[in-house]
Amino acid sequence: MSRRQSPFPRKPLPIKRNDGEPLTRVDLQYDFLTYVFADTTPAFTDPHTTLTSLPPGTRVSFRDLYVNAILHSPKATKGLKDSMMMHPDFATDFAMLALLTNVGRVHTTMSFFAEKKTAVRTYHPIPALERVEGNLQDAPRIKALLKACLLPGEDPRYILSSPNEILARARSGKVPPTSMPNIIFVLTNHSPAIAQEHFLHEIEFIDLFLPLEISSYSRARALLWLCYHYHESTSSTSDDDYDTQITRPNPFCDHHRPGKAPAFVMLTRAEAERENVDTEEEKLRAEVLINRRTEVVNKISRFMAAAQADPTGQGSSTTAKKTRTPARPNLTPQEKKERKALWDRQYRERQKEKALLEKSKAQGGQPSEPNQEVKPTRQSTRKRTTTKRDAHPVSPQASPGMDNPETFTSQFTFRSPKDSRSRQPDDADDSRNDDEVEYDVHTDRPLVPRHHRRFAPYKLNNASSDSPYPPNIARHPARLPPAPRPVAKTMLEHTWHIINCSDPLLDSDEESDVHVHHDYTQRLRIITRLRGKEPTPEPELQPPRVLP
């Protein structure tokens, strides 16, 4: 529907001001807003618990209804709610600014707090609405807050969007049909239709908020009449509708115009100029707010200049405190993946070292100095001095106890990673015993010996009280002399030994007698020496001899 022309000179609906310029009473039409919010007629049904803690459904004034709707908006912050509850004057001032945002009078690029830093907003002090210290926020936040104002149980997907829908729901018994901010949104969007139906083509709905030569009081009564009509829907809208019984008349109606909005009182230019006059106190407050904004802008400018002059932040101490920490460099997905893999690998290594240290503590192998970390030679094995003929580990009764550190630590070899790199391989005493066998910690089975020289990090003669490790850790493990080889037996002695010591029911491969092993070794050597030689020729067949 096209917008109908108003008989009065038109002005742009949003307020246009440069950055830093205050909004005066004329811009706000402050007298009109004062008459609207100063009316104390309890005519509107509040769907929420009222500001005075009365149950839902209680009739309240327009001011209490509108403020309570803002407080129940899910977009309202806790700081805003606390400020509005503690300071009623701030609640009224914020509600006035919200009503101007509700009809589009406040542009969405406007901001109303001096600490604004973004470049897409313009700051405008409002001395008439900043009587109490508080954050008036900015237009986009206020509009989002009003959009979220809904009735309890109202579906946000099916919000009423036309005046006829609102009236139909109200006349069906659902009072109020929707929230008051949503009603004002709908009336603003259908401003020409509202003028045609209620204002006799005199002005449109949005003209009520513009500086026109109409008294502020009459415009405020017209707005309250419209809000009551669509919020309560109890009065007839036609003079010819005599069958409609008016059980609850509109308290803001004009008795000379039943069913229509109250008549407007026209003013002369001089009379219109006497309304919405800024006081001296507000002018001084505007200067204070402008100076505060200037200080904030200068501080931001100094900060930006310091950041450009010294981007690294390594200049003077004052500049270094003002500059921000440089952001992390932008990494490619592959670099991020590699960095995460490195962190995971380092984390796993730390966990393994921690588990190994806890295991060493549980076994009693922790060194006496807690600040010096001493690791075993191998992470998964422990070494003890034994000979090859030790087929089984020593029983717990025969093994030295944990209470004897001198004997216990002699069974293990410890070394420091720092000293292991600086050891000398020419030490004659550090040679490895060939009869040493390494055993696994978990299974206690002998491992294949490594045929390389191993050296202890500390010498026995260098161990002193100044060493960070105790003497029992710095000394070499005890070494036993090699076991003597068994004496070879004759064939008869070996046969007699087999008959007496072997079980004929067992497989010979399972026997572990050293003499049997020696016999197999001799036979293998004979076969090896015969390998590669020509085989012995088969004997010639001779006729059988006949014995006489």
PyMOL commands that set and color helices and strands:
alter all, ss='L'
color gray80, all
select helices_A, chain A and resi 25-28+30-38+62-71+78-86+88-102+127-129+139-147+163-171+180-189+191-198+206-209+216-232+269-273+280-309+317-322+333-363+405-411+417-420+428-430+471-474+491-501+508-510+514-530
alter helices_A, ss='H'
color red, helices_A
select strands_A, chain A and resi 44-45+59-60+110-111+122-123+375-376+381-384+414-415+437-440
alter strands_A, ss='S'
color yellow, strands_A
deselect
rebuild
show_as cartoon
